[in-house]
Amino acid sequence: QVQLVESGGGLVQPGGSLRLSCAASGRIFSMYHMAWYRQAPGKQRESVAAITTRGSTNYADSVKGRFTISRDNAANTVYLQMNSLKAEDTAVYYCNAVEYFSRSESWGQGTQVTVSS
């Protein structure tokens, strides 16, 4: 499995921006599909954005046009740029990795994002 460490969360006002980072170690990063999930209090964890080993991306409807996922294979890092943040984006954000061949899955510990005035 790959080890994942998220960073970049915090408190931001509505309309503001944050960039989350997820640093991976332990395996060949380029062989992992990467994704960001989030879980708000009292709600189920949901997929936010994903990027394949080839760089194809997809997004939840609720974040399309506001969030951008990207990866830097040389730095073993995946990013989530979040713009025009809303109160409903408040959640713990988790990094997820799925290995291309084995489909083994790894999760980070999560980083809190709070959108509030």
DSSP file (Angstrom, degrees, kcal/mol; ACC not computed):
  #  RESIDUE AA STRUCTURE BP1 BP2  ACC     N-H-->O    O-->H-N    N-H-->O    O-->H-N    TCO  KAPPA ALPHA  PHI   PSI    X-CA   Y-CA   Z-CA
    1    1 A Q              0   0    0      0, 0.0     2,-0.3     0, 0.0   105,-0.1   0.000 360.0 360.0 360.0 159.0    0.0    0.0    0.0
    2    2 A V        -     0   0    0     95,-0.1     2,-0.4    24,-0.1    24,-0.2  -0.789 360.0-128.5 -99.5 144.8    0.9    3.6   -0.4
    3    3 A Q  E     -A   25   0A   0     22,-2.9    22,-1.8    -2,-0.3     2,-0.4  -0.797  25.1-161.9 -93.3 134.9    1.1    6.0    2.5
    4    4 A L  E     -A   24   0A   0     -2,-0.4   105,-0.4   103,-0.4     2,-0.4  -0.954  11.7-175.0-123.4 134.4   -0.9    9.3    2.0
    5    5 A V  E     -A   23   0A   0     18,-2.0    18,-2.6    -2,-0.4     2,-0.2  -0.965  11.5-157.4-131.5 116.2   -0.6   12.5    4.0
    6    6 A E  E     +A   22   0A   0     -2,-0.4     2,-0.3    16,-0.2    16,-0.2  -0.566  17.4 165.5 -89.2 154.0   -3.0   15.4    3.3
    7    7 A S  E     +A   21   0A   0     14,-2.2    14,-2.7    -2,-0.2   104,-0.1  -0.965  40.1  69.3-155.1 166.4   -2.3   19.1    4.0
    8    8 A G        +     0   0    0     -2,-0.3    11,-0.3     1,-0.3    14,-0.0   0.361  61.0 132.6 104.9  -4.8   -3.7   22.5    3.2
    9    9 A G        +     0   0    0     12,-0.1     2,-0.3     9,-0.1    -1,-0.3  -0.188  22.9 116.9 -72.1 171.7   -7.0   22.5    5.0
   10   10 A G  E     -d  113   0B   0    102,-0.9   104,-2.8   101,-0.1     2,-0.5  -0.988  62.0 -46.3 162.6-166.4   -8.2   25.3    7.2
   11   11 A L  E     +d  114   0B   0     -2,-0.3     2,-0.3   102,-0.2   104,-0.2  -0.855  53.6 168.0-100.8 130.2  -10.8   28.0    7.8
   12   12 A V  E     -d  115   0B   0    102,-2.7   104,-2.2    -2,-0.5     3,-0.1  -0.984  33.1-113.0-140.9 150.1  -11.8   30.2    4.8
   13   13 A Q    >   -     0   0    0     -2,-0.3     3,-2.3   102,-0.2    72,-0.2  -0.454  50.3 -81.4 -78.2 155.0  -14.5   32.6    4.2
   14   14 A P  T 3  S+     0   0    0      0, 0.0    72,-0.2     0, 0.0    -1,-0.1  -0.305 121.2  27.6 -54.5 137.6  -17.3   31.9    1.6
   15   15 A G  T 3  S+     0   0    0     70,-3.2    69,-0.6     1,-0.3    71,-0.1   0.295 100.5 117.8  89.0  -8.8  -16.0   32.7   -1.9
   16   16 A G    <   -     0   0    0     -3,-2.3    69,-2.3    69,-0.2     2,-0.3  -0.104  56.5-123.2 -83.3-176.0  -12.4   32.0   -0.8
   17   17 A S        +     0   0    0     66,-0.2     2,-0.3    67,-0.2    66,-0.2  -0.928  21.2 178.9-131.9 152.4  -10.0   29.5   -2.1
   18   18 A L  E     - B   0  82A   0     64,-2.1    64,-3.3    -2,-0.3     2,-0.5  -0.978  16.7-146.6-143.8 153.5   -7.8   26.7   -0.7
   19   19 A R  E     - B   0  81A   0    -11,-0.3     2,-0.3    -2,-0.3    62,-0.2  -0.974  14.2-158.4-123.9 119.5   -5.4   24.2   -2.2
   20   20 A L  E     - B   0  80A   0     60,-2.6    60,-2.2    -2,-0.5     2,-0.4  -0.696   6.4-161.3 -91.3 145.8   -5.2   20.7   -0.7
   21   21 A S  E     -AB   7  79A   0    -14,-2.7   -14,-2.2    -2,-0.3     2,-0.4  -0.948   8.7-165.1-125.0 148.9   -2.2   18.5   -1.2
   22   22 A C  E     -AB   6  78A   0     56,-2.0    56,-2.0    -2,-0.4     2,-0.5  -0.935   9.6-160.1-135.0 110.9   -1.8   14.8   -0.7
   23   23 A A  E     -AB   5  77A   0    -18,-2.6   -18,-2.0    -2,-0.4     2,-0.3  -0.780   9.5-159.1 -94.7 131.7    1.8   13.5   -0.6
   24   24 A A  E     +A    4   0A   0     52,-3.0     2,-0.3    -2,-0.5   -20,-0.2  -0.823  13.5 172.0-111.9 148.1    2.3    9.8   -1.3
   25   25 A S  E     +A    3   0A   0    -22,-1.8   -22,-2.9    -2,-0.3     3,-0.1  -0.990  48.3  47.9-148.8 155.7    5.1    7.5   -0.4
   26   26 A G  S    S+     0   0    0     -2,-0.3     2,-0.3     1,-0.2   -24,-0.1   0.126 101.1  40.9 106.4 -21.2    6.0    3.9   -0.5
   27   27 A R  S    S-     0   0    0    -24,-0.1     2,-1.0     5,-0.0    -1,-0.2  -0.828 100.4 -66.3-145.0-177.5    5.1    2.9   -4.1
   28   28 A I    >   -     0   0    0     -2,-0.3     3,-1.8     1,-0.2    -3,-0.1  -0.675  44.4-160.9 -80.0 104.4    5.2    4.0   -7.7
   29   29 A F  G >  S+     0   0    0     -2,-1.0     3,-1.9     1,-0.3    -1,-0.2   0.835  83.0  64.2 -58.3 -37.5    2.8    7.0   -7.6
   30   30 A S  G 3  S+     0   0    0      1,-0.3    -1,-0.3    43,-0.2    43,-0.1   0.661  94.5  62.7 -64.7 -14.8    2.2    7.1  -11.3
   31   31 A M  G <  S+     0   0    0     -3,-1.8    69,-3.1     2,-0.1     2,-0.5   0.269  90.1  89.5 -92.8  11.4    0.5    3.6  -11.1
   32   32 A Y  E <   -E   99   0B   0     -3,-1.9     2,-0.4    67,-0.2    67,-0.2  -0.923  69.4-139.9-114.6 131.0   -2.2    4.9   -8.8
   33   33 A H  E     -E   98   0B   0     65,-2.8    65,-2.6    -2,-0.5     2,-0.3  -0.718  33.3-154.0 -73.2 136.4   -5.6    6.4   -9.6
   34   34 A M  E     +EF  97  51B   0     17,-2.7    17,-3.1    -2,-0.4     2,-0.3  -0.862  18.8 170.0-119.9 151.4   -6.1    9.2   -7.2
   35   35 A A  E     -EF  96  50B   0     61,-2.2    61,-2.7    -2,-0.3     2,-0.4  -0.989  26.5-133.6-153.9 158.8   -9.2   10.8   -5.7
   36   36 A W  E     -EF  95  49B   0     13,-3.0    12,-3.0    -2,-0.3    13,-1.6  -0.969  24.6-179.9-114.9 134.9  -10.4   13.3   -3.1
   37   37 A Y  E     -EF  94  47B   0     57,-2.8    57,-2.7    -2,-0.4     2,-0.3  -0.819   8.0-157.7-121.2 165.7  -13.4   12.4   -1.0
   38   38 A R  E     -EF  93  46B   0      8,-2.4     8,-2.9    -2,-0.3     2,-0.4  -0.993   7.0-161.6-144.1 154.9  -15.1   14.4    1.7
   39   39 A Q  E     -E   92   0B   0     53,-2.1    53,-2.3    -2,-0.3     6,-0.2  -0.948   8.1-161.8-139.8 117.0  -17.3   13.7    4.7
   40   40 A A    >   -     0   0    0      4,-0.4     3,-2.3    -2,-0.4    51,-0.1  -0.576  45.1 -75.6 -89.8 158.1  -19.4   16.3    6.4
   41   41 A P  T 3  S+     0   0    0      0, 0.0    -1,-0.1     0, 0.0     3,-0.1  -0.299 118.8   6.3 -56.2 129.6  -20.8   15.8    9.9
   42   42 A G  T 3  S+     0   0    0      1,-0.3     2,-0.3    -3,-0.1    -2,-0.0   0.525 113.6 100.4  77.2   5.2  -23.7   13.4    9.9
   43   43 A K  S <  S-     0   0    0     -3,-2.3    -1,-0.3     1,-0.0     2,-0.1  -0.808  75.4-102.0-121.9 162.9  -23.3   12.6    6.2
   44   44 A Q        -     0   0    0     -2,-0.3    -4,-0.4     1,-0.1     2,-0.2  -0.434  46.5 -93.5 -77.4 155.4  -21.7    9.8    4.3
   45   45 A R        -     0   0    0     -6,-0.2     2,-0.3    -2,-0.1    -6,-0.2  -0.486  49.9-166.5 -66.5 137.6  -18.3   10.1    2.6
   46   46 A E  E     -F   38   0B   0     -8,-2.9    -8,-2.4    -2,-0.2     2,-0.3  -0.942  23.7-107.7-131.3 151.3  -18.7   11.2   -1.0
   47   47 A S  E     +F   37   0B   0     -2,-0.3   -10,-0.3   -10,-0.2     3,-0.1  -0.568  32.5 174.3 -75.1 137.0  -16.4   11.4   -4.0
   48   48 A V  E     -     0   0B   0    -12,-3.0    12,-2.6     1,-0.4     2,-0.3   0.784  61.8 -15.9-107.3 -50.9  -15.4   14.9   -4.9
   49   49 A A  E     -FG  36  59B   0    -13,-1.6   -13,-3.0    10,-0.2    -1,-0.4  -0.989  56.0-165.0-158.1 152.2  -12.9   14.5   -7.7
   50   50 A A  E     -FG  35  58B   0      8,-2.2     8,-1.7    -2,-0.3     2,-0.4  -0.983   4.5-165.2-142.9 152.7  -10.7   11.9   -9.3
   51   51 A I  E     -FG  34  57B   0    -17,-3.1   -17,-2.7    -2,-0.3     6,-0.2  -0.989  17.4-140.6-140.7 130.2   -7.8   11.6  -11.6
   52   52 A T    >   -     0   0    0      4,-2.5     3,-1.3    -2,-0.4   -20,-0.1  -0.188  35.2 -96.1 -82.4 177.0   -6.6    8.5  -13.4
   53   53 A T  T 3  S+     0   0    0      1,-0.3    -1,-0.1     2,-0.1   -21,-0.1   0.785 128.1  50.5 -62.3 -25.7   -3.1    7.3  -14.0
   54   54 A R  T 3  S-     0   0    0      2,-0.1    -1,-0.3     0, 0.0   -21,-0.0   0.469 123.5-103.9 -92.2  -2.0   -3.4    8.9  -17.5
   55   55 A G    <   +     0   0    0     -3,-1.3     2,-0.2     1,-0.3    -2,-0.1   0.517  68.5 147.7  95.8   4.0   -4.6   12.2  -16.2
   56   56 A S        -     0   0    0      1,-0.0    -4,-2.5    -5,-0.0     2,-0.3  -0.522  30.3-159.4 -71.9 142.3   -8.3   11.9  -17.0
   57   57 A T  E     -G   51   0B   0     -6,-0.2     2,-0.3    -2,-0.2    -6,-0.2  -0.860  18.2-178.7-124.7 155.7  -10.5   13.7  -14.4
   58   58 A N  E     -G   50   0B   0     -8,-1.7    -8,-2.2    -2,-0.3     2,-0.3  -0.982   9.8-160.1-149.0 157.4  -14.0   13.7  -13.2
   59   59 A Y  E     -G   49   0B   0     -2,-0.3   -10,-0.2   -10,-0.2     2,-0.1  -0.930  26.9-102.6-136.9 152.4  -15.9   15.7  -10.6
   60   60 A A    >>  -     0   0    0    -12,-2.6     3,-1.7    -2,-0.3     4,-1.0  -0.495  39.5-118.0 -67.2 146.8  -19.0   15.6   -8.5
   61   61 A D  T 34 S+     0   0    0      1,-0.3     3,-0.4     2,-0.2    -1,-0.1   0.839 111.8  63.6 -57.0 -33.1  -21.7   17.9   -9.9
   62   62 A S  T 34 S+     0   0    0      1,-0.2    -1,-0.3     3,-0.0   -14,-0.0   0.671 112.2  33.1 -69.4 -16.3  -21.6   20.0   -6.8
   63   63 A V  T X> S+     0   0    0     -3,-1.7     3,-2.4   -15,-0.2     4,-2.3   0.453  82.4 128.7-119.1  -3.2  -18.0   21.1   -7.4
   64   64 A K  T 3< S+     0   0    0     -4,-1.0     4,-0.1    -3,-0.4   -15,-0.0  -0.287  80.7  15.9 -57.4 134.9  -17.8   21.2  -11.2
   65   65 A G  T 34 S+     0   0    0      2,-0.4    -1,-0.3     1,-0.1     3,-0.1   0.291 125.9  59.5  85.2 -10.7  -16.4   24.5  -12.4
   66   66 A R  T <4 S+     0   0    0     -3,-2.4    17,-2.0     1,-0.2     2,-0.3   0.697  97.6  52.3-116.4 -34.4  -15.1   25.4   -8.9
   67   67 A F  E  <  -C   82   0A   0     -4,-2.3    -2,-0.4    15,-0.2     2,-0.4  -0.799  58.9-166.9-108.8 148.3  -12.6   22.5   -8.0
   68   68 A T  E     -C   81   0A   0     13,-2.3    13,-3.1    -2,-0.3     2,-0.4  -0.985   5.0-158.3-135.2 125.1   -9.7   21.3  -10.0
   69   69 A I  E     +C   80   0A   0     -2,-0.4     2,-0.3    11,-0.2    11,-0.2  -0.817  21.4 163.4 -99.3 141.6   -7.8   18.1   -9.3
   70   70 A S  E     -C   79   0A   0      9,-1.7     9,-3.1    -2,-0.4     2,-0.4  -0.966  20.9-146.9-149.8 164.4   -4.3   17.6  -10.6
   71   71 A R  E     -C   78   0A   0     -2,-0.3     2,-0.5     7,-0.2     7,-0.2  -0.985   8.4-159.3-138.3 148.5   -1.3   15.4  -10.1
   72   72 A D  E >>> -C   77   0A   0      5,-3.0     5,-1.9    -2,-0.4     3,-0.7  -0.900   8.9-173.2-124.5  98.1    2.5   15.8  -10.2
   73   73 A N  G >45S+     0   0    0     -2,-0.5     3,-0.5     1,-0.3   -43,-0.2   0.820  84.3  58.0 -65.7 -30.4    4.0   12.3  -10.6
   74   74 A A  G 345S+     0   0    0      1,-0.2    -1,-0.3    -3,-0.1   -45,-0.0   0.824 114.2  38.5 -66.9 -29.6    7.5   13.6  -10.1
   75   75 A A  G <45S-     0   0    0     -3,-0.7    -1,-0.2     2,-0.2    -2,-0.2   0.400 105.5-127.7 -99.8   1.1    6.6   15.0   -6.7
   76   76 A N  T <<5 +     0   0    0     -4,-0.6   -52,-3.0    -3,-0.5     2,-0.4   0.899  67.8 127.3  54.1  43.2    4.3   12.1   -5.8
   77   77 A T  E   < -BC  23  72A   0     -5,-1.9    -5,-3.0   -54,-0.2     2,-0.4  -0.981  47.3-161.0-137.4 141.3    1.6   14.5   -5.0
   78   78 A V  E     -BC  22  71A   0    -56,-2.0   -56,-2.0    -2,-0.4     2,-0.3  -0.947  18.4-158.3-117.4 144.9   -2.0   15.1   -6.0
   79   79 A Y  E     -BC  21  70A   0     -9,-3.1    -9,-1.7    -2,-0.4     2,-0.4  -0.830  15.3-158.4-122.1 156.2   -3.7   18.5   -5.5
   80   80 A L  E     -BC  20  69A   0    -60,-2.2   -60,-2.6    -2,-0.3     2,-0.6  -0.894  11.2-161.6-134.1 106.2   -7.2   19.8   -5.1
   81   81 A Q  E     -BC  19  68A   0    -13,-3.1   -13,-2.3    -2,-0.4     2,-0.6  -0.786  10.9-166.4 -86.9 122.1   -7.6   23.5   -6.0
   82   82 A M  E     +BC  18  67A   0    -64,-3.3   -64,-2.1    -2,-0.6     2,-0.3  -0.945  10.7 173.5-117.6 116.4  -10.9   24.7   -4.5
   83   83 A N        +     0   0    0    -17,-2.0   -66,-0.2    -2,-0.6   -67,-0.2  -0.758  59.4  23.4-116.4 164.2  -12.3   28.1   -5.5
   84   84 A S  S    S-     0   0    0    -69,-0.6    -1,-0.2    -2,-0.3   -67,-0.2   0.904  84.9-159.5  49.5  48.6  -15.5   29.9   -4.8
   85   85 A L        -     0   0    0    -69,-2.3   -70,-3.2    -3,-0.2     2,-0.3  -0.261   7.9-159.1 -66.1 145.1  -15.9   27.9   -1.6
   86   86 A K    >   -     0   0    0    -72,-0.2     3,-2.0    -3,-0.1     4,-0.2  -0.791  32.5-108.2-119.9 162.2  -19.3   27.6   -0.1
   87   87 A A  G >  S+     0   0    0     -2,-0.3     3,-1.8     1,-0.3    28,-0.4   0.861 118.0  62.1 -57.6 -35.0  -20.5   26.7    3.4
   88   88 A E  G 3  S+     0   0    0      1,-0.3    -1,-0.3   -48,-0.0   -48,-0.0   0.543  88.8  70.1 -72.3  -5.3  -21.7   23.3    2.1
   89   89 A D  G <  S+     0   0    0     -3,-2.0    -1,-0.3    26,-0.1     2,-0.2   0.534  70.5 119.9 -83.8  -6.7  -18.1   22.5    1.2
   90   90 A T    <   +     0   0    0     -3,-1.8     2,-0.3    -4,-0.2    24,-0.2  -0.412  41.4 105.7 -61.4 124.8  -17.3   22.2    4.9
   91   91 A A  E    S- H   0 113B   0     22,-2.0    22,-2.7    -2,-0.2     2,-0.6  -0.970  76.2 -79.5-178.5 170.9  -16.1   18.7    5.6
   92   92 A V  E     -EH  39 112B   0    -53,-2.3   -53,-2.1    -2,-0.3     2,-0.5  -0.872  48.0-146.3 -88.7 127.3  -13.1   16.5    6.3
   93   93 A Y  E     -EH  38 111B   0     18,-3.1    18,-2.0    -2,-0.6     2,-0.4  -0.836  13.9-164.1-102.3 130.6  -11.3   15.9    3.0
   94   94 A Y  E     -E   37   0B   0    -57,-2.7   -57,-2.8    -2,-0.5     2,-0.4  -0.902  13.8-137.3-117.8 140.6   -9.6   12.6    2.4
   95   95 A C  E     -E   36   0B   0     -2,-0.4    13,-2.1   -59,-0.2     2,-0.4  -0.767  23.3-166.5 -91.8 140.1   -7.1   11.5   -0.2
   96   96 A N  E     -EI  35 107B   0    -61,-2.7   -61,-2.2    -2,-0.4     2,-0.4  -0.982   7.8-169.1-132.2 140.2   -7.6    8.1   -1.8
   97   97 A A  E     -EI  34 106B   0      9,-2.3     9,-2.4    -2,-0.4     2,-0.5  -0.996   2.9-171.7-130.9 135.1   -5.3    5.9   -3.9
   98   98 A V  E     -EI  33 105B   0    -65,-2.6   -65,-2.8    -2,-0.4     7,-0.2  -0.987  26.7-126.8-126.0 120.7   -6.2    2.8   -5.9
   99   99 A E  E  >  -E   32   0B   0      5,-2.6     4,-1.7    -2,-0.5   -67,-0.2  -0.453  17.1-130.7 -71.5 137.2   -3.4    0.9   -7.5
  100  100 A Y  T  4 S+     0   0    0    -69,-3.1    -1,-0.1    -2,-0.2   -68,-0.1   0.867  97.4  26.2 -58.3 -45.7   -3.8    0.3  -11.2
  101  101 A F  T  4 S+     0   0    0    -70,-0.2    -1,-0.2     1,-0.1   -69,-0.0   0.937 130.9  32.2 -88.1 -50.8   -3.2   -3.5  -11.3
  102  102 A S  T  4 S-     0   0    0      2,-0.1    -2,-0.2     1,-0.1    -1,-0.1   0.684  88.8-138.4 -84.1 -17.5   -4.0   -4.9   -7.9
  103  103 A R     <  +     0   0    0     -4,-1.7    -3,-0.1     1,-0.2     2,-0.1   0.643  43.6 161.9  64.5  16.4   -6.9   -2.4   -7.1
  104  104 A S        -     0   0    0     -6,-0.1    -5,-2.6     1,-0.1     2,-0.4  -0.421  27.5-142.8 -66.1 145.3   -5.5   -2.1   -3.6
  105  105 A E  E     -I   98   0B   0     -7,-0.2     2,-0.3    -3,-0.1    -7,-0.2  -0.885  18.7-174.7-121.0 141.4   -6.8    1.0   -1.8
  106  106 A S  E     -I   97   0B   0     -9,-2.4    -9,-2.3    -2,-0.4     2,-0.3  -0.965   6.2-159.2-132.9 150.6   -5.3    3.4    0.6
  107  107 A W  E     -I   96   0B   0     -2,-0.3  -103,-0.4   -11,-0.2   -11,-0.2  -0.953  12.2-133.8-128.0 147.9   -6.6    6.4    2.5
  108  108 A G        -     0   0    0    -13,-2.1  -103,-0.2    -2,-0.3     3,-0.1  -0.305  33.5-104.8 -84.6 179.9   -5.1    9.4    4.1
  109  109 A Q        -     0   0    0   -105,-0.4  -104,-0.1     1,-0.2   -15,-0.1   0.622  62.0-116.2 -85.4 -13.2   -5.9   10.7    7.6
  110  110 A G        -     0   0    0    -15,-0.1     2,-0.4     1,-0.1   -16,-0.2   0.090  16.4-126.3  96.0 152.0   -8.0   13.6    6.3
  111  111 A T  E     - H   0  93B   0    -18,-2.0   -18,-3.1  -104,-0.1     2,-0.3  -0.999  24.1-120.4-137.3 135.8   -7.8   17.4    6.6
  112  112 A Q  E     - H   0  92B   0     -2,-0.4  -102,-0.9   -20,-0.2     2,-0.5  -0.575  23.1-171.5 -82.1 131.7  -10.5   19.7    7.8
  113  113 A V  E     -dH  10  91B   0    -22,-2.7   -22,-2.0    -2,-0.3     2,-0.5  -0.991   5.2-176.0-119.5 123.1  -11.9   22.4    5.5
  114  114 A T  E     -d   11   0B   0   -104,-2.8  -102,-2.7    -2,-0.5     2,-0.7  -0.978   9.0-166.5-123.2 122.5  -14.3   24.9    7.2
  115  115 A V  E     +d   12   0B   0     -2,-0.5     2,-0.3   -28,-0.4  -102,-0.2  -0.923  34.7 131.4-110.0 111.2  -16.0   27.5    5.1
  116  116 A S              0   0    0   -104,-2.2    -2,-0.1    -2,-0.7   -30,-0.0  -0.993 360.0 360.0-160.0 147.7  -17.5   30.2    7.4
  117  117 A S              0   0    0     -2,-0.3  -104,-0.1  -104,-0.2    -1,-0.1   0.422 360.0 360.0 -93.4 360.0  -17.7   33.9    7.8
